[in-house]
């Protein structure tokens, strides 16, 4: 292992990069304040450029050490893309990239191991979440068609078209202000509460809870896999130590036997 590799893999170097990311996140947040920009705009820009220079240097050092192996790790590719976006001149057609500088904060996910494990667990849950999302979309579409046909005349503001109904039911699904919508509708159609309660029971209390169940199950499996991998690694280390000890004992016995024969 070269001295440069030991340097970039040292825990102190990682802690320094984390500190720079946090500091850069704070300065980018301060840039949203007109008063702070009027007083300390120059300092904030200098700190932002310094943070970008540090990130660029870090990526360059890793490319020197790992070469093409650097891109085999998805987290390294993620860091590379985020830093590369920040290097694009934020002017003209690329002015929108100035707002994307805050994406640098997401590098904490790739550096902090606990965050990496959470993201990996969420990604492993995507196949199950896709099926549940399709089920939720189906429930929302069916309820939207029913709601439009039932309540379009009584409440055209919320149920006048299929799009309005879908948006209203999505709001109902989040439990935000649904009671006011239901009460206004019940003034015209008193039985409307049946539709709302049925939709909430199916969409919110059943389907959305499935999301949570799938994510929790994926995280448990991921943690169990990590624990098993660590246990296997510890067992391999212990086995190697036992083999080394047996070899030393055999060598000692051989040496003793040689002394006896003399």
C-alpha positions in Angstrom: 0.0 0.0 0.0 1.5 3.3 -1.1 1.8 6.3 1.2 -0.8 8.2 -0.8 -3.3 5.4 -0.5 -2.7 5.3 3.3 -3.3 9.0 3.4 -6.7 9.0 1.6 -7.9 5.9 3.5 -6.9 7.3 6.9 -9.9 8.0 9.2 -8.6 11.5 9.9 -8.8 12.3 6.2 -12.4 11.0 6.0 -13.3 13.0 9.0 -11.8 16.1 7.4 -13.9 15.6 4.2 -17.1 15.2 6.4 -16.3 18.4 8.1 -15.8 20.2 4.8 -19.1 18.8 3.5 -21.0 20.0 6.6 -19.3 23.5 6.4 -20.2 23.7 2.7 -23.8 22.8 3.5 -24.0 25.6 6.0 -22.5 28.2 3.7 -24.8 27.2 0.8 -27.7 27.6 3.2 -26.5 31.1 4.2 -26.3 32.1 0.5 -30.1 31.9 0.4 -30.3 35.0 2.8 -30.1 38.3 1.0 -28.9 40.0 4.2 -26.1 37.6 4.7 -25.1 37.7 1.1 -25.0 41.5 1.3 -22.6 41.4 4.3 -20.6 38.2 3.7 -21.2 37.3 0.1 -17.5 37.4 -0.8 -16.5 35.3 2.1 -19.2 32.7 1.4 -18.1 32.5 -2.3 -14.5 32.0 -1.2 -15.5 29.2 1.2 -17.6 27.6 -1.5 -14.7 27.6 -4.0 -12.4 26.3 -1.3 -14.7 23.4 -0.6 -15.0 22.6 -4.3 -11.2 22.7 -4.6 -10.9 20.2 -1.7 -13.5 17.9 -3.2 -11.8 18.0 -6.6 -8.5 17.3 -5.1 -9.9 14.3 -3.2 -11.4 12.8 -6.3 -8.1 13.4 -8.2 -6.1 11.7 -5.5 -8.4 8.7 -5.6 -8.2 8.5 -9.3 -4.4 8.5 -9.1 -4.4 5.7 -6.5 -7.2 3.5 -7.8 -7.2 4.4 -11.5 -10.0 2.6 -13.3 -10.8 0.6 -10.2 -12.2 3.8 -8.8 -15.3 3.5 -11.1 -16.1 0.0 -9.9 -17.5 1.3 -6.7 -21.0 2.9 -7.3 -20.4 5.3 -4.4 -17.2 6.6 -6.1 -19.2 7.2 -9.3 -21.8 9.0 -7.3 -19.2 11.3 -5.7 -17.5 11.8 -9.1 -20.8 12.9 -10.8 -21.7 15.3 -7.9 -18.3 17.0 -8.0 -18.3 17.1 -11.9 -21.7 18.9 -11.9 -20.2 21.5 -9.6 -17.3 22.1 -12.0 -19.6 22.9 -14.9 -19.7 26.8 -15.4 -23.0 28.0 -13.9 -23.8 30.6 -16.5 -26.1 30.9 -19.5 -28.0 27.6 -20.2 -26.2 26.0 -17.2 -27.3 28.7 -14.6 -29.7 26.1 -13.1 -26.7 24.2 -11.9 -26.0 26.8 -9.3 -28.9 25.5 -7.3 -27.6 22.0 -7.7 -24.5 22.8 -5.7 -26.3 21.7 -2.6 -26.1 18.1 -4.0 -22.6 18.1 -2.6 -24.2 17.5 0.8 -25.4 14.1 -0.4 -21.8 13.0 -0.4 -22.3 12.4 3.3 -24.4 9.4 2.3 -21.4 7.8 0.5 -18.9 8.6 3.3 -20.9 7.7 6.4 -21.2 3.8 6.6 -24.5 3.8 8.5 -26.1 6.0 5.8 -24.7 3.7 3.1 -26.4 0.7 4.7 -29.7 2.5 4.9 -29.6 3.5 1.2 -28.5 0.0 0.2 -31.5 -1.4 2.1 -33.9 1.0 0.4 -32.5 0.0 -3.0 -32.9 -3.7 -2.2 -36.5 -2.9 -1.3 -37.3 -1.3 -4.7 -38.7 -4.5 -6.4 -41.2 -5.0 -3.7 -42.0 -1.3 -3.5 -42.7 -1.2 -7.3 -45.4 -3.8 -7.0 -47.0 -1.9 -4.1 -46.8 1.4 -6.1 -48.6 -0.2 -9.0 -51.3 -1.5 -6.6 -51.6 2.0 -5.1 -51.9 3.6 -8.5 -54.6 1.1 -9.4 -56.6 1.8 -6.3 -56.2 5.6 -6.9 -57.4 5.3 -10.5 -60.4 3.2 -9.6 -61.4 5.6 -6.8 -60.9 8.6 -9.0 -63.2 7.3 -11.7 -65.8 6.4 -9.0 -65.4 9.8 -7.3 -65.8 11.8 -10.6 -69.0 9.9 -11.5 -70.4 10.2 -8.0 -69.5 13.8 -6.9 -68.7 15.8 -10.1 -72.0 17.6 -10.0 -72.0 18.2 -6.2 -68.4 19.4 -5.9 -66.9 20.4 -9.3 -64.0 22.2 -7.6 -62.6 18.9 -6.2 -64.3 16.2 -8.3 -65.1 18.0 -11.6 -62.6 16.1 -13.7 -60.6 12.9 -13.4 -57.4 14.9 -12.8 -59.0 17.0 -10.1 -60.5 13.9 -8.4 -57.1 12.1 -8.5 -55.4 15.1 -6.9 -58.1 15.4 -4.3 -57.9 11.7 -3.4 -54.1 11.9 -3.2 -54.6 14.7 -0.6 -57.1 12.6 1.2 -54.6 9.7 1.2 -52.1 11.9 3.0 -54.8 12.7 5.6 -54.3 16.4 4.9 -57.6 18.4 5.1 -59.8 15.5 4.0 -62.3 16.1 6.8 -63.2 19.6 5.4 -63.6 18.2 1.9 -65.8 15.4 3.2 -68.0 17.7 5.3 -68.6 20.1 2.5 -69.6 17.3 0.2 -71.8 15.7 2.9 -73.9 18.8 2.9 -75.1 17.8 -0.6 -74.7 14.1 -0.4 -74.9 12.9 3.3 -73.7 9.4 2.4 -70.4 10.6 0.9 -68.6 9.7 4.2 -68.8 6.0 3.2 -66.7 6.6 0.1 -64.1 8.6 2.0 -63.8 6.1 4.9 -63.5 3.2 2.4 -60.8 4.9 0.4 -58.8 5.8 3.5 -59.0 2.3 4.9 -57.8 0.8 1.6 -55.2 3.3 0.5 -53.7 4.8 3.8 -54.2 2.1 6.4 -53.5 -0.9 4.1 -51.4 -0.1 1.0 -49.2 2.6 2.6 -48.5 0.4 5.6 -47.3 -2.2 3.1 -44.6 0.3 2.0 -43.4 0.5 5.6 -43.5 -3.3 6.0 -41.4 -3.9 2.8 -38.8 -1.3 3.8 -38.5 -2.5 7.3 -38.1 -6.1 6.1 -35.5 -5.1 3.5 -33.5 -3.3 6.2 -33.7 -6.2 8.6 -32.4 -8.6 5.8 -29.7 -6.2 4.9 -28.5 -5.8 8.5 -28.7 -9.6 9.0 -26.6 -10.0 5.9 -24.0 -7.5 7.2 -23.9 -9.2 10.5 -23.4 -12.6 8.8 -20.6 -11.2 6.6 -18.9 -9.7 9.7 -19.3 -13.1 11.5 -17.8 -15.0 8.5 -14.9 -12.5 8.4 -14.2 -12.9 12.1 -14.4 -16.7 11.7 -12.0 -16.6 8.8 -9.6 -14.4 10.8 -9.9 -16.8 13.8 -9.3 -19.8 11.5 -6.2 -18.2 10.0 -4.9 -17.4 13.5 -5.5 -21.1 14.6 -3.7 -22.4 11.5 -0.8 -20.0 12.2 -0.6 -21.2 15.8 -0.6 -24.8 14.7 2.1 -24.2 12.3 4.2 -22.5 15.0 3.6 -25.5 17.3 4.7 -27.9 14.6 7.8 -25.8 13.9 8.6 -25.9 17.7 8.1 -29.7 17.8 10.4 -30.1 14.8 13.0 -27.9 16.5 12.7 -29.9 19.7 13.0 -33.2 17.8 16.1 -32.0 16.1 17.6 -31.0 19.5 16.8 -34.5 20.9 18.4 -36.3 17.9 21.6 -34.4 18.6 
